Amino acid sequence: MKRINIVGDSFSSSNRKGDDYHPWFIQVGELLKATVDNKSMIGVSQDWCWWKLAQDLPNMTADDQILVVMTHPGRYWYFDDKPQMTNPNIVNIDSELSPEQLQAVQGYMMQIQRPPLDIQQMSHRLGWLQAQCDQYKLKPAQILCAFPLYVNSPYPMEEHINWETYSHVKISKGDLLTHVEQPEMKQGLSEYDLWKGWDCRYNHLMKSNHKILAQQVAQAIKNEEPIDLMTPNWHKGVLDLSVLDDSKFIEKELDANAITNRKTYLETEFKKPWAQRTGLFDHFKKKNI
């Protein structure tokens, strides 16, 4: 294998400059002896990722591998120069956007966005990727689901979720949020209760689960089969409030720099997420988003 071309969101975004920890995607490159070309960025949407893919596809060869870390289908690339501002869960979104931009985002989410459209658009993206991999004679593209791809919908969507029949697109079994990230928490404690909007893991995962994920991804790429996130023996039920003060645990499993930054953030800038303050969270519950 020559190169692994990755697009995705925070589940695959690179470390800050100067941080020499090797996240799961670097470990995949090491396992497969391949160069990793990672175009991921925190907060981005599927349409931004596909824009990056479209730019790079003509330069890919049969030795290359596409790996898409598939973000939530409800994210949208609202503003050309702010591709990371797609998610109302971003705590500081109201400090990054103007009042007019926030009004546009809120109007879209409350009046236009709905799960059937999200699923249909995602299905079209996967169909395009299937056709491009076939046209360029590439290996089957690997889709590593960061979130569940199917969003509850009152409409029949069966014709849009037949992805398992695709020959050039391999959809992971399970998703990172449901099968890896959330189960790391001890029962009864939510991620927001622990992190308060500032996750101190690399790519939302403990380091020990990075190693397992790298092995699963490398094996799937090698065998041209879907990535299995459902059967590995992930490290679960570990995280609670005590880990924030456990220096040995932080060194072993977390991002020590993020722990420091989180403390400063909570002391000087913390506020409830914009979506909670504006009532969008309650609106999403009604729409099953």
C-alpha positions as CSV (number, residue, x, y, z in Angstrom):
1,M,0.0,0.0,0.0
2,K,1.3,3.4,-0.9
3,R,-0.9,6.0,0.9
4,I,-4.0,6.2,3.1
5,N,-6.1,9.2,2.3
6,I,-8.2,10.2,5.3
7,V,-11.0,12.8,5.6
8,G,-13.2,13.2,8.7
9,D,-14.0,15.2,11.8
10,S,-12.6,15.3,15.3
11,F,-12.5,11.5,15.5
12,S,-9.5,11.7,13.1
13,S,-8.2,15.2,13.4
14,S,-4.4,15.6,13.9
15,N,-2.8,16.6,17.2
16,R,-1.8,20.1,18.0
17,K,1.6,21.1,16.7
18,G,4.4,19.7,18.8
19,D,2.4,16.8,20.2
20,D,4.2,13.6,19.3
21,Y,1.5,11.1,20.4
22,H,0.6,8.7,17.6
23,P,-3.3,8.5,17.3
24,W,-5.0,5.5,15.8
25,F,-4.8,6.7,12.2
26,I,-1.0,7.1,12.5
27,Q,-0.8,3.6,14.0
28,V,-2.8,2.3,11.0
29,G,-0.2,3.7,8.7
30,E,2.6,2.1,10.7
31,L,0.8,-1.3,10.7
32,L,0.3,-1.2,6.9
33,K,3.6,0.5,6.2
34,A,1.8,3.3,4.3
35,T,2.0,7.1,4.2
36,V,-1.0,8.8,5.9
37,D,-2.5,11.9,4.2
38,N,-5.0,13.2,6.7
39,K,-7.3,16.1,5.7
40,S,-9.6,15.8,8.8
41,M,-10.6,18.8,10.8
42,I,-12.6,19.2,14.1
43,G,-16.3,20.0,13.6
44,V,-16.6,19.6,9.8
45,S,-19.5,18.1,7.9
46,Q,-19.9,15.3,5.3
47,D,-20.2,17.8,2.5
48,W,-16.8,19.4,3.4
49,C,-15.2,16.0,3.5
50,W,-16.6,15.1,0.1
51,W,-15.3,18.4,-1.3
52,K,-11.8,17.4,-0.1
53,L,-12.2,13.9,-1.6
54,A,-13.2,15.4,-5.0
55,Q,-10.0,17.5,-5.0
56,D,-7.8,14.5,-4.3
57,L,-9.4,11.7,-6.3
58,P,-7.7,12.5,-9.7
59,N,-4.3,12.1,-8.0
60,M,-5.0,8.8,-6.3
61,T,-3.7,5.5,-7.7
62,A,-4.7,1.8,-7.3
63,D,-2.2,1.5,-4.5
64,D,-4.0,4.2,-2.4
65,Q,-6.7,3.7,0.2
66,I,-9.6,6.1,1.0
67,L,-10.7,6.2,4.6
68,V,-13.7,8.4,5.5
69,V,-14.4,8.9,9.1
70,M,-18.1,9.6,8.6
71,T,-19.5,12.4,10.7
72,H,-23.1,13.0,11.7
73,P,-25.3,13.5,8.6
74,G,-27.1,16.4,10.2
75,R,-24.0,18.7,10.1
76,Y,-24.0,21.3,7.3
77,W,-21.2,23.5,5.9
78,Y,-22.9,26.8,6.4
79,F,-20.1,29.3,5.7
80,D,-17.3,28.9,3.3
81,D,-14.6,30.2,5.5
82,K,-15.8,28.4,8.7
83,P,-16.2,24.7,7.7
84,Q,-15.8,23.7,11.4
85,M,-18.9,25.6,12.5
86,T,-21.4,23.0,11.5
87,N,-22.5,21.7,14.9
88,P,-24.7,23.4,17.4
89,N,-23.1,21.3,20.1
90,I,-19.9,23.4,19.7
91,V,-20.0,25.4,22.9
92,N,-18.4,28.6,21.5
93,I,-20.2,28.7,18.2
94,D,-21.9,32.1,19.1
95,S,-18.4,33.7,19.7
96,E,-17.3,32.5,16.2
97,L,-20.3,33.6,14.2
98,S,-22.0,37.0,13.8
99,P,-25.5,37.5,15.0
100,E,-26.7,37.4,11.4
101,Q,-24.9,34.1,10.8
102,L,-26.3,32.6,14.0
103,Q,-29.8,33.6,13.0
104,A,-29.3,31.8,9.6
105,V,-28.0,28.7,11.3
106,Q,-30.9,28.6,13.8
107,G,-33.4,29.2,11.0
108,Y,-32.0,26.4,8.9
109,M,-32.0,24.0,11.8
110,M,-35.5,24.8,13.0
111,Q,-37.3,25.3,9.7
112,I,-35.5,23.4,6.9
113,Q,-33.3,20.6,8.3
114,R,-35.0,17.2,8.8
115,P,-33.7,13.6,9.0
116,P,-35.1,12.4,5.6
117,L,-33.1,15.0,3.7
118,D,-29.9,14.3,5.8
119,I,-30.2,10.6,4.9
120,Q,-31.0,11.2,1.2
121,Q,-28.0,13.5,0.8
122,M,-25.7,11.1,2.6
123,S,-26.9,8.3,0.4
124,H,-26.1,10.4,-2.7
125,R,-22.6,11.0,-1.4
126,L,-22.0,7.3,-0.8
127,G,-23.3,6.5,-4.3
128,W,-21.0,9.1,-5.8
129,L,-18.0,7.6,-3.9
130,Q,-18.9,4.1,-5.1
131,A,-18.9,5.4,-8.7
132,Q,-15.7,7.3,-8.3
133,C,-13.8,4.4,-6.8
134,D,-15.0,2.2,-9.7
135,Q,-14.1,4.8,-12.3
136,Y,-10.6,5.4,-11.0
137,K,-10.0,1.7,-10.3
138,L,-9.4,2.3,-6.6
139,K,-9.6,-0.1,-3.7
140,P,-13.0,-0.1,-1.9
141,A,-13.3,3.1,0.2
142,Q,-13.5,2.4,3.9
143,I,-16.3,4.2,5.8
144,L,-15.5,4.4,9.5
145,C,-18.8,5.6,11.1
146,A,-18.2,8.1,13.8
147,F,-21.9,8.3,14.5
148,P,-24.9,6.1,13.6
149,L,-25.6,6.7,9.9
150,Y,-29.3,6.1,10.1
151,V,-31.2,8.9,11.7
152,N,-34.8,8.2,12.8
153,S,-37.2,9.3,10.1
154,P,-41.0,9.2,9.8
155,Y,-40.5,8.4,6.1
156,P,-39.6,5.0,4.5
157,M,-35.9,5.3,3.7
158,E,-35.0,1.7,2.7
159,E,-34.1,2.7,-0.8
160,H,-31.4,5.0,0.6
161,I,-29.7,2.6,3.0
162,N,-28.7,-0.3,0.7
163,W,-25.0,0.5,1.2
164,E,-24.1,-3.0,2.0
165,T,-24.7,-4.0,-1.6
166,Y,-21.9,-1.6,-2.8
167,S,-18.8,-3.2,-4.1
168,H,-16.5,-0.2,-3.8
169,V,-17.7,1.2,-0.4
170,K,-17.3,-0.7,2.9
171,I,-19.4,0.6,5.8
172,S,-18.2,-0.2,9.3
173,K,-20.1,-2.5,11.5
174,G,-21.0,-0.2,14.4
175,D,-19.9,3.4,15.1
176,L,-17.3,5.0,17.3
177,L,-19.8,7.1,19.4
178,T,-22.0,4.1,20.3
179,H,-19.5,1.3,20.6
180,V,-16.3,3.0,21.7
181,E,-16.6,6.6,22.9
182,Q,-19.6,6.6,25.2
183,P,-19.0,3.1,26.8
184,E,-15.7,4.5,28.1
185,M,-17.8,6.4,30.7
186,K,-18.7,4.8,34.0
187,Q,-22.4,4.0,34.2
188,G,-24.6,6.9,35.2
189,L,-22.1,9.7,34.2
190,S,-22.6,11.5,30.9
191,E,-19.7,12.8,28.8
192,Y,-20.9,16.4,29.3
193,D,-21.0,15.9,33.1
194,L,-17.3,14.9,32.9
195,W,-15.8,17.1,30.2
196,K,-18.1,20.2,30.3
197,G,-17.6,20.6,26.6
198,W,-13.8,20.1,26.6
199,D,-12.9,16.5,25.9
200,C,-9.5,15.6,27.2
201,R,-9.0,12.5,25.1
202,Y,-7.3,12.2,21.7
203,N,-10.1,12.0,19.1
204,H,-12.7,11.2,21.9
205,L,-10.9,7.9,22.7
206,M,-8.6,6.7,25.5
207,K,-5.2,5.8,24.2
208,S,-5.7,2.1,25.0
209,N,-8.7,2.1,22.6
210,H,-6.6,3.9,19.9
211,K,-4.5,0.7,19.7
212,I,-7.5,-1.6,19.3
213,L,-9.1,0.7,16.7
214,A,-5.9,0.9,14.7
215,Q,-5.7,-2.9,14.6
216,Q,-9.4,-3.2,13.5
217,V,-9.0,-0.6,10.7
218,A,-5.7,-2.1,9.4
219,Q,-7.2,-5.5,9.3
220,A,-10.3,-4.3,7.4
221,I,-8.2,-2.4,4.9
222,K,-5.9,-5.4,4.3
223,N,-8.9,-7.8,3.8
224,E,-11.1,-5.3,2.0
225,E,-13.9,-5.9,4.5
226,P,-16.0,-3.6,6.7
227,I,-14.3,-2.3,9.9
228,D,-15.7,-4.2,12.9
229,L,-16.4,-1.9,15.8
230,M,-18.9,-4.2,17.5
231,T,-16.9,-7.3,18.6
232,P,-13.5,-6.0,19.9
233,N,-12.9,-6.0,23.6
234,W,-12.9,-2.3,24.1
235,H,-11.9,-0.7,27.4
236,K,-15.2,0.3,29.0
237,G,-16.6,1.8,32.1
238,V,-13.3,3.6,33.1
239,L,-13.9,7.3,33.0
240,D,-15.3,9.3,35.9
241,L,-14.6,12.6,37.7
242,S,-11.6,11.1,39.5
243,V,-9.5,10.7,36.4
244,L,-9.2,14.5,36.0
245,D,-6.8,14.5,39.1
246,D,-5.0,11.2,38.5
247,S,-1.7,12.2,36.9
248,K,-0.7,8.6,36.1
249,F,-4.0,7.9,34.4
250,I,-3.8,11.1,32.5
251,E,-0.3,10.2,31.2
252,K,-1.4,6.7,30.2
253,E,-4.8,7.5,28.6
254,L,-5.5,11.2,28.1
255,D,-4.1,14.4,26.6
256,A,-2.3,16.2,29.5
257,N,-2.3,19.5,27.6
258,A,-6.1,19.3,27.2
259,I,-6.5,18.8,30.9
260,T,-4.6,22.0,31.6
261,N,-6.5,24.0,28.9
262,R,-9.8,22.6,30.2
263,K,-9.1,23.9,33.7
264,T,-8.3,27.4,32.4
265,Y,-11.5,27.3,30.2
266,L,-13.7,26.3,33.1
267,E,-12.3,29.1,35.3
268,T,-12.5,31.9,32.7
269,E,-14.8,31.1,29.8
270,F,-17.3,28.3,30.6
271,K,-20.9,28.7,29.6
272,K,-23.7,26.3,28.6
273,P,-23.7,25.3,24.9
274,W,-25.4,27.8,22.6
275,A,-27.9,25.2,21.4
276,Q,-29.0,24.6,25.0
277,R,-29.3,28.4,25.6
278,T,-31.4,28.9,22.5
279,G,-33.7,25.9,23.0
280,L,-32.4,24.1,19.9
281,F,-31.7,20.9,22.0
282,D,-35.4,20.7,22.9
283,H,-36.3,21.2,19.3
284,F,-33.9,18.5,18.2
285,K,-35.5,16.0,20.6
286,K,-38.9,16.6,18.9
287,K,-37.3,16.0,15.5
288,N,-35.4,12.9,16.7
289,I,-32.1,14.4,15.6
